[in-house]
Amino acid sequence: MLAAASPLLEALATLARAGVEFVVVGVSGINFYARDASEAVVTADVDVFLAPRVEALRSALGALRRTGFELWAGGEPFLDVDDTEILANLIRSGANVTAENEAGARVDLMLSAAGFGYDDLAADAVTFRLGDVEVRVGRLEKLLRSKELAGRPKDVAFLRLFAARLREGAGED
């Protein structure tokens, strides 16, 4: 559930309509499991783990670019969306490409994730309806484990917040 983040939801719908193979991960993926909007954590982006194939990356980049997103890799504008070798190198290196639009939507197109490969997350992903399309979201347990394995300060802080919310929901203090 990504309430109040319609540009992000539209970006996911754009990818789904284009037939891009992806799994929603990160906090944005975890938010799909929220029981209501009060449980969702506000996030400025959506993390999309792409199938590690040139065609999946090319399709995602093209779909987002056609709908007004600018593409960035390594802090530089990314213009080589049709160069098969460059796309293959991005996949081999596990790099990310960021897509941003003027409405403020930011999509991180991920080609690697902490602790899990694409096939690991896609194998048992849960399908959620998003308007007229369906999107696949990594299983909650795996998304939380990936945050734990990443170990970045923001991930540790998120996991503390998530655990506290679970305790509150269970009536514990």
Backbone as JSON Lines, residues from 0, in Angstrom:
{"i":0,"aa":"M","n":[0.85,-1.17,0.0],"ca":[0.0,0.0,0.0],"c":[0.9,1.23,0.0]}
{"i":1,"aa":"L","n":[0.87,1.98,-1.06],"ca":[1.66,3.19,-1.18],"c":[0.73,4.38,-1.24]}
{"i":2,"aa":"A","n":[-0.11,4.51,-0.23],"ca":[-1.1,5.58,-0.21],"c":[-0.42,6.92,-0.34]}
{"i":3,"aa":"A","n":[-1.1,7.84,-0.99],"ca":[-0.65,9.22,-1.16],"c":[0.63,9.32,-1.97]}
{"i":4,"aa":"A","n":[0.97,8.3,-2.71],"ca":[2.17,8.35,-3.53],"c":[1.81,8.0,-4.96]}
{"i":5,"aa":"S","n":[0.79,8.63,-5.5],"ca":[0.28,8.25,-6.81],"c":[1.32,8.3,-7.93]}
{"i":6,"aa":"P","n":[2.27,9.25,-7.95],"ca":[3.28,9.18,-9.01],"c":[4.1,7.88,-8.94]}
{"i":7,"aa":"L","n":[4.34,7.39,-7.74],"ca":[5.07,6.13,-7.59],"c":[4.24,4.95,-8.05]}
{"i":8,"aa":"L","n":[2.96,4.96,-7.7],"ca":[2.07,3.89,-8.14],"c":[1.93,3.9,-9.65]}
{"i":9,"aa":"E","n":[1.84,5.09,-10.22],"ca":[1.75,5.19,-11.69],"c":[3.01,4.64,-12.35]}
{"i":10,"aa":"A","n":[4.16,4.88,-11.74],"ca":[5.41,4.34,-12.3],"c":[5.39,2.82,-12.29]}
{"i":11,"aa":"L","n":[4.92,2.24,-11.19],"ca":[4.81,0.77,-11.14],"c":[3.84,0.27,-12.19]}
{"i":12,"aa":"A","n":[2.7,0.94,-12.33],"ca":[1.71,0.54,-13.33],"c":[2.29,0.65,-14.74]}
{"i":13,"aa":"T","n":[3.08,1.68,-14.99],"ca":[3.73,1.85,-16.29],"c":[4.62,0.67,-16.6]}
{"i":14,"aa":"L","n":[5.42,0.26,-15.62],"ca":[6.3,-0.89,-15.83],"c":[5.51,-2.17,-16.07]}
{"i":15,"aa":"A","n":[4.46,-2.36,-15.28],"ca":[3.64,-3.56,-15.44],"c":[2.97,-3.6,-16.81]}
{"i":16,"aa":"R","n":[2.43,-2.48,-17.25],"ca":[1.77,-2.42,-18.56],"c":[2.75,-2.7,-19.7]}
{"i":17,"aa":"A","n":[4.02,-2.33,-19.49],"ca":[5.05,-2.56,-20.51],"c":[5.56,-4.0,-20.5]}
{"i":18,"aa":"G","n":[5.07,-4.8,-19.57],"ca":[5.48,-6.2,-19.5],"c":[6.86,-6.41,-18.91]}
{"i":19,"aa":"V","n":[7.36,-5.44,-18.16],"ca":[8.68,-5.54,-17.54],"c":[8.64,-6.59,-16.43]}
{"i":20,"aa":"E","n":[9.65,-7.43,-16.39],"ca":[9.77,-8.42,-15.31],"c":[10.43,-7.75,-14.12]}
{"i":21,"aa":"F","n":[9.67,-7.6,-13.02],"ca":[10.22,-6.96,-11.84],"c":[9.49,-7.44,-10.59]}
{"i":22,"aa":"V","n":[10.15,-7.18,-9.45],"ca":[9.57,-7.43,-8.14],"c":[9.8,-6.16,-7.33]}
{"i":23,"aa":"V","n":[8.74,-5.67,-6.68],"ca":[8.87,-4.5,-5.82],"c":[9.54,-4.95,-4.52]}
{"i":24,"aa":"V","n":[10.55,-4.19,-4.09],"ca":[11.3,-4.54,-2.89],"c":[11.44,-3.28,-2.02]}
{"i":25,"aa":"G","n":[12.25,-3.38,-0.96],"ca":[12.52,-2.23,-0.11],"c":[11.3,-1.82,0.7]}
{"i":26,"aa":"V","n":[11.35,-0.62,1.24],"ca":[10.25,-0.1,2.06],"c":[8.97,-0.02,1.22]}
{"i":27,"aa":"S","n":[9.11,0.36,-0.04],"ca":[7.91,0.44,-0.88],"c":[7.26,-0.93,-1.02]}
{"i":28,"aa":"G","n":[8.04,-1.98,-1.09],"ca":[7.47,-3.33,-1.12],"c":[6.84,-3.7,0.2]}
{"i":29,"aa":"I","n":[7.51,-3.36,1.29],"ca":[6.98,-3.65,2.62],"c":[5.65,-2.94,2.83]}
{"i":30,"aa":"N","n":[5.51,-1.73,2.3],"ca":[4.27,-0.98,2.45],"c":[3.06,-1.68,1.83]}
{"i":31,"aa":"F","n":[3.26,-2.52,0.85],"ca":[2.13,-3.26,0.27],"c":[1.48,-4.18,1.3]}
{"i":32,"aa":"Y","n":[2.22,-4.54,2.34],"ca":[1.7,-5.44,3.38],"c":[1.0,-4.69,4.52]}
{"i":33,"aa":"A","n":[1.03,-3.37,4.47],"ca":[0.38,-2.58,5.52],"c":[-1.12,-2.86,5.52]}
{"i":34,"aa":"R","n":[-1.68,-2.98,6.72],"ca":[-3.12,-3.24,6.83],"c":[-3.94,-2.0,6.47]}
{"i":35,"aa":"D","n":[-3.38,-0.83,6.72],"ca":[-4.04,0.41,6.32],"c":[-2.96,1.49,6.16]}
{"i":36,"aa":"A","n":[-3.38,2.64,5.67],"ca":[-2.43,3.71,5.35],"c":[-1.61,4.18,6.55]}
{"i":37,"aa":"S","n":[-2.16,4.03,7.77],"ca":[-1.43,4.48,8.95],"c":[-0.19,3.63,9.22]}
{"i":38,"aa":"E","n":[-0.15,2.44,8.68],"ca":[1.01,1.55,8.88],"c":[2.09,1.76,7.84]}
{"i":39,"aa":"A","n":[1.77,2.42,6.74],"ca":[2.75,2.62,5.67],"c":[3.8,3.63,6.11]}
{"i":40,"aa":"V","n":[5.01,3.41,5.67],"ca":[6.12,4.31,5.95],"c":[6.33,5.17,4.71]}
{"i":41,"aa":"V","n":[6.33,6.47,4.89],"ca":[6.5,7.38,3.75],"c":[7.9,7.17,3.18]}
{"i":42,"aa":"T","n":[7.95,7.01,1.89],"ca":[9.23,6.84,1.21],"c":[9.21,7.7,-0.05]}
{"i":43,"aa":"A","n":[10.36,8.22,-0.39],"ca":[10.45,9.14,-1.52],"c":[10.62,8.41,-2.85]}
{"i":44,"aa":"D","n":[10.78,7.09,-2.79],"ca":[11.03,6.35,-4.02],"c":[10.37,4.98,-3.95]}
{"i":45,"aa":"V","n":[10.47,4.29,-5.05],"ca":[10.03,2.9,-5.09],"c":[11.21,2.1,-5.65]}
{"i":46,"aa":"D","n":[11.49,0.97,-4.98],"ca":[12.6,0.11,-5.39],"c":[12.04,-1.06,-6.2]}
{"i":47,"aa":"V","n":[12.55,-1.18,-7.42],"ca":[12.1,-2.21,-8.34],"c":[13.3,-3.08,-8.69]}
{"i":48,"aa":"F","n":[13.21,-4.35,-8.35],"ca":[14.29,-5.3,-8.65],"c":[13.96,-5.93,-9.99]}
{"i":49,"aa":"L","n":[14.77,-5.64,-10.99],"ca":[14.53,-6.12,-12.35],"c":[15.12,-7.51,-12.56]}
{"i":50,"aa":"A","n":[14.46,-8.27,-13.42],"ca":[15.05,-9.53,-13.87],"c":[16.4,-9.18,-14.51]}
{"i":51,"aa":"P","n":[17.45,-9.94,-14.2],"ca":[18.79,-9.59,-14.7],"c":[18.98,-9.98,-16.17]}
{"i":52,"aa":"R","n":[18.17,-9.38,-17.02],"ca":[18.25,-9.64,-18.45],"c":[18.22,-8.29,-19.17]}
{"i":53,"aa":"V","n":[19.0,-8.22,-20.23],"ca":[19.1,-6.97,-20.99],"c":[17.72,-6.5,-21.42]}
{"i":54,"aa":"E","n":[16.87,-7.4,-21.9],"ca":[15.56,-6.98,-22.4],"c":[14.69,-6.41,-21.28]}
{"i":55,"aa":"A","n":[14.78,-6.96,-20.07],"ca":[14.01,-6.41,-18.95],"c":[14.48,-5.01,-18.62]}
{"i":56,"aa":"L","n":[15.78,-4.8,-18.59],"ca":[16.33,-3.47,-18.3],"c":[15.96,-2.49,-19.42]}
{"i":57,"aa":"R","n":[16.13,-2.91,-20.67],"ca":[15.8,-2.05,-21.8],"c":[14.32,-1.67,-21.78]}
{"i":58,"aa":"S","n":[13.45,-2.64,-21.52],"ca":[12.0,-2.37,-21.47],"c":[11.65,-1.39,-20.36]}
{"i":59,"aa":"A","n":[12.26,-1.58,-19.19],"ca":[11.98,-0.69,-18.05],"c":[12.44,0.73,-18.36]}
{"i":60,"aa":"L","n":[13.64,0.87,-18.89],"ca":[14.17,2.19,-19.21],"c":[13.32,2.88,-20.27]}
{"i":61,"aa":"G","n":[12.95,2.14,-21.29],"ca":[12.14,2.71,-22.37],"c":[10.77,3.14,-21.89]}
{"i":62,"aa":"A","n":[10.12,2.28,-21.09],"ca":[8.77,2.59,-20.6],"c":[8.79,3.84,-19.73]}
{"i":63,"aa":"L","n":[9.76,3.94,-18.85],"ca":[9.83,5.11,-17.98],"c":[10.2,6.36,-18.76]}
{"i":64,"aa":"R","n":[11.12,6.23,-19.66],"ca":[11.54,7.39,-20.46],"c":[10.38,7.92,-21.3]}
{"i":65,"aa":"R","n":[9.58,7.02,-21.87],"ca":[8.43,7.43,-22.69],"c":[7.38,8.17,-21.87]}
{"i":66,"aa":"T","n":[7.37,7.96,-20.57],"ca":[6.37,8.63,-19.72],"c":[6.97,9.8,-18.94]}
{"i":67,"aa":"G","n":[8.1,10.31,-19.41],"ca":[8.64,11.55,-18.87],"c":[9.7,11.41,-17.8]}
{"i":68,"aa":"F","n":[10.21,10.23,-17.58],"ca":[11.26,10.06,-16.58],"c":[12.63,10.33,-17.2]}
{"i":69,"aa":"E","n":[13.48,10.97,-16.4],"ca":[14.88,11.14,-16.77],"c":[15.64,10.02,-16.07]}
{"i":70,"aa":"L","n":[16.65,9.5,-16.73],"ca":[17.4,8.35,-16.22],"c":[18.8,8.77,-15.78]}
{"i":71,"aa":"W","n":[19.23,8.18,-14.65],"ca":[20.53,8.51,-14.08],"c":[21.25,7.23,-13.65]}
{"i":72,"aa":"A","n":[22.55,7.19,-13.87],"ca":[23.38,6.09,-13.39],"c":[24.71,6.68,-12.93]}
{"i":73,"aa":"G","n":[25.11,6.33,-11.74],"ca":[26.37,6.85,-11.21],"c":[26.4,8.37,-11.11]}
{"i":74,"aa":"G","n":[25.23,8.98,-10.87],"ca":[25.15,10.43,-10.74],"c":[25.19,11.19,-12.05]}
{"i":75,"aa":"E","n":[25.19,10.48,-13.16],"ca":[25.24,11.11,-14.49],"c":[23.98,10.75,-15.28]}
{"i":76,"aa":"P","n":[23.56,11.62,-16.2],"ca":[22.44,11.25,-17.06],"c":[22.77,9.95,-17.8]}
{"i":77,"aa":"F","n":[21.79,9.07,-17.87],"ca":[21.99,7.79,-18.56],"c":[21.23,7.84,-19.87]}
{"i":78,"aa":"L","n":[21.99,7.81,-20.96],"ca":[21.4,7.97,-22.29],"c":[21.49,6.72,-23.15]}
{"i":79,"aa":"D","n":[22.27,5.75,-22.72],"ca":[22.57,4.58,-23.55],"c":[21.55,3.46,-23.4]}
{"i":80,"aa":"V","n":[20.27,3.81,-23.48],"ca":[19.22,2.83,-23.2],"c":[19.11,1.74,-24.26]}
{"i":81,"aa":"D","n":[19.71,1.95,-25.42],"ca":[19.63,0.95,-26.48],"c":[20.94,0.22,-26.72]}
{"i":82,"aa":"D","n":[21.96,0.54,-25.94],"ca":[23.27,-0.08,-26.12],"c":[23.33,-1.39,-25.33]}
{"i":83,"aa":"T","n":[23.21,-2.5,-26.04],"ca":[23.14,-3.82,-25.42],"c":[24.35,-4.1,-24.53]}
{"i":84,"aa":"E","n":[25.53,-3.73,-24.97],"ca":[26.74,-4.01,-24.19],"c":[26.75,-3.21,-22.89]}
{"i":85,"aa":"I","n":[26.39,-1.95,-22.95],"ca":[26.35,-1.14,-21.73],"c":[25.3,-1.68,-20.76]}
{"i":86,"aa":"L","n":[24.14,-2.06,-21.28],"ca":[23.09,-2.64,-20.42],"c":[23.58,-3.94,-19.8]}
{"i":87,"aa":"A","n":[24.26,-4.77,-20.58],"ca":[24.8,-6.03,-20.06],"c":[25.84,-5.75,-18.97]}
{"i":88,"aa":"N","n":[26.65,-4.72,-19.15],"ca":[27.65,-4.36,-18.13],"c":[26.97,-3.9,-16.84]}
{"i":89,"aa":"L","n":[25.9,-3.14,-16.96],"ca":[25.15,-2.71,-15.77],"c":[24.64,-3.93,-15.01]}
{"i":90,"aa":"I","n":[24.12,-4.89,-15.74],"ca":[23.58,-6.09,-15.1],"c":[24.71,-6.87,-14.43]}
{"i":91,"aa":"R","n":[25.81,-7.08,-15.14],"ca":[26.95,-7.82,-14.56],"c":[27.46,-7.17,-13.29]}
{"i":92,"aa":"S","n":[27.49,-5.84,-13.26],"ca":[28.03,-5.14,-12.1],"c":[27.0,-4.97,-10.98]}
{"i":93,"aa":"G","n":[25.74,-5.27,-11.26],"ca":[24.7,-5.11,-10.24],"c":[24.4,-3.65,-9.94]}
{"i":94,"aa":"A","n":[24.64,-2.79,-10.91],"ca":[24.44,-1.35,-10.72],"c":[22.95,-1.02,-10.69]}
{"i":95,"aa":"N","n":[22.64,0.17,-10.22],"ca":[21.27,0.67,-10.22],"c":[21.15,1.83,-11.2]}
{"i":96,"aa":"V","n":[19.95,1.97,-11.74],"ca":[19.62,3.14,-12.55],"c":[18.45,3.81,-11.86]}
{"i":97,"aa":"T","n":[18.54,5.12,-11.73],"ca":[17.47,5.87,-11.09],"c":[16.68,6.61,-12.15]}
{"i":98,"aa":"A","n":[15.36,6.57,-12.01],"ca":[14.47,7.29,-12.92],"c":[13.71,8.32,-12.09]}
{"i":99,"aa":"E","n":[13.68,9.55,-12.55],"ca":[12.97,10.62,-11.84],"c":[12.12,11.4,-12.83]}
{"i":100,"aa":"N","n":[10.94,11.82,-12.37],"ca":[10.12,12.67,-13.24],"c":[9.83,14.0,-12.55]}
{"i":101,"aa":"E","n":[9.24,14.92,-13.29],"ca":[9.03,16.26,-12.74],"c":[7.97,16.3,-11.65]}
{"i":102,"aa":"A","n":[7.16,15.23,-11.54],"ca":[6.16,15.16,-10.46],"c":[6.81,14.72,-9.14]}
{"i":103,"aa":"G","n":[8.1,14.4,-9.2],"ca":[8.81,14.01,-7.99],"c":[8.88,12.52,-7.75]}
{"i":104,"aa":"A","n":[8.39,11.72,-8.68],"ca":[8.48,10.27,-8.52],"c":[9.9,9.83,-8.82]}
{"i":105,"aa":"R","n":[10.39,8.94,-7.98],"ca":[11.73,8.38,-8.18],"c":[11.64,6.87,-8.11]}
{"i":106,"aa":"V","n":[12.15,6.22,-9.14],"ca":[12.16,4.76,-9.21],"c":[13.6,4.32,-9.25]}
{"i":107,"aa":"D","n":[13.99,3.48,-8.3],"ca":[15.32,2.88,-8.34],"c":[15.2,1.53,-9.0]}
{"i":108,"aa":"L","n":[15.78,1.42,-10.19],"ca":[15.79,0.16,-10.93],"c":[17.02,-0.61,-10.47]}
{"i":109,"aa":"M","n":[16.78,-1.62,-9.67],"ca":[17.86,-2.36,-9.02],"c":[18.2,-3.62,-9.81]}
{"i":110,"aa":"L","n":[19.48,-3.91,-9.87],"ca":[19.94,-5.12,-10.54],"c":[20.63,-6.05,-9.56]}
{"i":111,"aa":"S","n":[20.56,-5.7,-8.28],"ca":[21.05,-6.57,-7.2],"c":[20.36,-6.14,-5.92]}
{"i":112,"aa":"A","n":[20.33,-7.04,-4.95],"ca":[19.73,-6.75,-3.65],"c":[20.48,-7.52,-2.58]}
{"i":113,"aa":"A","n":[20.53,-6.98,-1.4],"ca":[21.26,-7.62,-0.3],"c":[20.63,-8.97,0.04]}
{"i":114,"aa":"G","n":[21.42,-10.03,-0.07],"ca":[21.01,-11.34,0.4],"c":[20.19,-12.18,-0.56]}
{"i":115,"aa":"F","n":[19.69,-11.6,-1.63],"ca":[18.8,-12.35,-2.51],"c":[19.08,-12.01,-3.97]}
{"i":116,"aa":"G","n":[19.0,-13.03,-4.81],"ca":[19.03,-12.81,-6.24],"c":[17.61,-12.58,-6.73]}
{"i":117,"aa":"Y","n":[17.48,-12.13,-7.95],"ca":[16.17,-11.87,-8.51],"c":[15.29,-13.13,-8.45]}
{"i":118,"aa":"D","n":[15.83,-14.25,-8.88],"ca":[15.03,-15.48,-8.91],"c":[14.55,-15.88,-7.52]}
{"i":119,"aa":"D","n":[15.38,-15.63,-6.49],"ca":[14.98,-15.94,-5.1],"c":[13.75,-15.13,-4.7]}
{"i":120,"aa":"L","n":[13.73,-13.87,-5.06],"ca":[12.6,-13.02,-4.69],"c":[11.39,-13.24,-5.59]}
{"i":121,"aa":"A","n":[11.62,-13.49,-6.85],"ca":[10.52,-13.66,-7.8],"c":[9.8,-15.0,-7.61]}
{"i":122,"aa":"A","n":[10.52,-16.0,-7.13],"ca":[9.96,-17.36,-7.05],"c":[8.69,-17.42,-6.22]}
{"i":123,"aa":"D","n":[8.63,-16.68,-5.13],"ca":[7.45,-16.74,-4.27],"c":[6.87,-15.35,-3.99]}
{"i":124,"aa":"A","n":[7.09,-14.45,-4.95],"ca":[6.56,-13.08,-4.81],"c":[5.04,-13.13,-4.72]}
{"i":125,"aa":"V","n":[4.5,-12.16,-4.03],"ca":[3.05,-12.04,-3.84],"c":[2.53,-11.03,-4.86]}
{"i":126,"aa":"T","n":[1.4,-11.33,-5.46],"ca":[0.81,-10.43,-6.45],"c":[-0.22,-9.52,-5.8]}
{"i":127,"aa":"F","n":[-0.09,-8.23,-6.09],"ca":[-1.04,-7.23,-5.6],"c":[-1.66,-6.53,-6.8]}
{"i":128,"aa":"R","n":[-2.92,-6.23,-6.68],"ca":[-3.63,-5.5,-7.74],"c":[-3.36,-4.01,-7.55]}
{"i":129,"aa":"L","n":[-3.04,-3.36,-8.64],"ca":[-2.76,-1.93,-8.64],"c":[-3.55,-1.33,-9.8]}
{"i":130,"aa":"G","n":[-4.77,-0.94,-9.51],"ca":[-5.63,-0.44,-10.57],"c":[-5.93,-1.54,-11.58]}
{"i":131,"aa":"D","n":[-5.54,-1.3,-12.83],"ca":[-5.82,-2.26,-13.9],"c":[-4.7,-3.26,-14.13]}
{"i":132,"aa":"V","n":[-3.67,-3.23,-13.29],"ca":[-2.54,-4.15,-13.46],"c":[-2.22,-4.87,-12.15]}
{"i":133,"aa":"E","n":[-1.41,-5.89,-12.28],"ca":[-0.91,-6.59,-11.1],"c":[0.59,-6.38,-11.02]}
{"i":134,"aa":"V","n":[1.09,-6.22,-9.79],"ca":[2.53,-6.12,-9.57],"c":[2.94,-7.2,-8.58]}
{"i":135,"aa":"R","n":[4.14,-7.67,-8.76],"ca":[4.68,-8.68,-7.85],"c":[5.56,-8.0,-6.83]}
{"i":136,"aa":"V","n":[5.37,-8.41,-5.58],"ca":[6.08,-7.82,-4.45],"c":[6.78,-8.97,-3.71]}
{"i":137,"aa":"G","n":[8.02,-8.75,-3.34],"ca":[8.74,-9.77,-2.58],"c":[8.01,-10.12,-1.3]}
{"i":138,"aa":"R","n":[8.18,-11.35,-0.84],"ca":[7.56,-11.77,0.42],"c":[8.1,-10.91,1.55]}
{"i":139,"aa":"L","n":[7.21,-10.55,2.46],"ca":[7.57,-9.66,3.56],"c":[8.79,-10.15,4.32]}
{"i":140,"aa":"E","n":[8.83,-11.43,4.62],"ca":[9.96,-11.99,5.39],"c":[11.28,-11.76,4.67]}
{"i":141,"aa":"K","n":[11.28,-11.92,3.36],"ca":[12.5,-11.74,2.58],"c":[12.89,-10.27,2.49]}
{"i":142,"aa":"L","n":[11.91,-9.4,2.37],"ca":[12.21,-7.97,2.3],"c":[12.83,-7.48,3.6]}
{"i":143,"aa":"L","n":[12.28,-7.95,4.72],"ca":[12.85,-7.58,6.02],"c":[14.24,-8.16,6.18]}
{"i":144,"aa":"R","n":[14.44,-9.39,5.75],"ca":[15.76,-10.03,5.86],"c":[16.79,-9.29,4.99]}
{"i":145,"aa":"S","n":[16.38,-8.84,3.83],"ca":[17.28,-8.1,2.96],"c":[17.73,-6.8,3.64]}
{"i":146,"aa":"K","n":[16.79,-6.12,4.29],"ca":[17.15,-4.9,5.02],"c":[18.14,-5.22,6.14]}
{"i":147,"aa":"E","n":[17.88,-6.33,6.84],"ca":[18.78,-6.75,7.91],"c":[20.18,-7.03,7.36]}
{"i":148,"aa":"L","n":[20.25,-7.75,6.25],"ca":[21.54,-8.09,5.65],"c":[22.26,-6.87,5.1]}
{"i":149,"aa":"A","n":[21.52,-5.9,4.59],"ca":[22.15,-4.68,4.07],"c":[22.85,-3.93,5.2]}
{"i":150,"aa":"G","n":[22.2,-3.88,6.37],"ca":[22.82,-3.32,7.55],"c":[23.13,-1.83,7.52]}
{"i":151,"aa":"R","n":[22.63,-1.12,6.54],"ca":[22.88,0.33,6.49],"c":[22.15,0.99,7.67]}
{"i":152,"aa":"P","n":[22.65,2.1,8.16],"ca":[21.99,2.76,9.28],"c":[20.5,3.01,9.04]}
{"i":153,"aa":"K","n":[20.13,3.42,7.82],"ca":[18.7,3.66,7.55],"c":[17.9,2.37,7.59]}
{"i":154,"aa":"D","n":[18.51,1.24,7.23],"ca":[17.81,-0.05,7.29],"c":[17.63,-0.5,8.74]}
{"i":155,"aa":"V","n":[18.65,-0.32,9.55],"ca":[18.57,-0.67,10.97],"c":[17.48,0.17,11.64]}
{"i":156,"aa":"A","n":[17.45,1.46,11.34],"ca":[16.43,2.35,11.92],"c":[15.03,1.92,11.47]}
{"i":157,"aa":"F","n":[14.89,1.57,10.2],"ca":[13.6,1.12,9.7],"c":[13.16,-0.15,10.42]}
{"i":158,"aa":"L","n":[14.06,-1.1,10.57],"ca":[13.7,-2.37,11.22],"c":[13.28,-2.15,12.68]}
{"i":159,"aa":"R","n":[13.92,-1.21,13.38],"ca":[13.5,-0.87,14.75],"c":[12.07,-0.31,14.74]}
{"i":160,"aa":"L","n":[11.81,0.61,13.83],"ca":[10.48,1.2,13.7],"c":[9.44,0.13,13.37]}
{"i":161,"aa":"F","n":[9.77,-0.74,12.45],"ca":[8.86,-1.8,12.04],"c":[8.55,-2.73,13.23]}
{"i":162,"aa":"A","n":[9.57,-3.11,13.98],"ca":[9.37,-3.97,15.14],"c":[8.51,-3.28,16.19]}
{"i":163,"aa":"A","n":[8.74,-1.98,16.41],"ca":[7.93,-1.24,17.38],"c":[6.48,-1.19,16.96]}
{"i":164,"aa":"R","n":[6.25,-0.99,15.66],"ca":[4.86,-0.96,15.16],"c":[4.19,-2.33,15.33]}
{"i":165,"aa":"L","n":[4.95,-3.38,15.13],"ca":[4.4,-4.72,15.33],"c":[4.0,-4.93,16.79]}
{"i":166,"aa":"R","n":[4.87,-4.49,17.69],"ca":[4.57,-4.63,19.12],"c":[3.32,-3.82,19.49]}
{"i":167,"aa":"E","n":[3.23,-2.59,18.96],"ca":[2.04,-1.77,19.22],"c":[0.78,-2.45,18.7]}
{"i":168,"aa":"G","n":[0.87,-3.02,17.53],"ca":[-0.28,-3.71,16.93],"c":[-0.69,-4.94,17.71]}
{"i":169,"aa":"A","n":[0.27,-5.54,18.42],"ca":[-0.03,-6.72,19.23],"c":[-0.44,-6.33,20.64]}
{"i":170,"aa":"G","n":[-0.44,-5.02,20.93],"ca":[-0.84,-4.56,22.25],"c":[0.27,-4.59,23.28]}
{"i":171,"aa":"E","n":[1.51,-4.74,22.83],"ca":[2.66,-4.74,23.74],"c":[3.24,-3.34,23.82]}
{"i":172,"aa":"D","n":[4.02,-3.08,24.86],"ca":[4.74,-1.8,24.96],"c":[6.21,-2.01,24.95]}
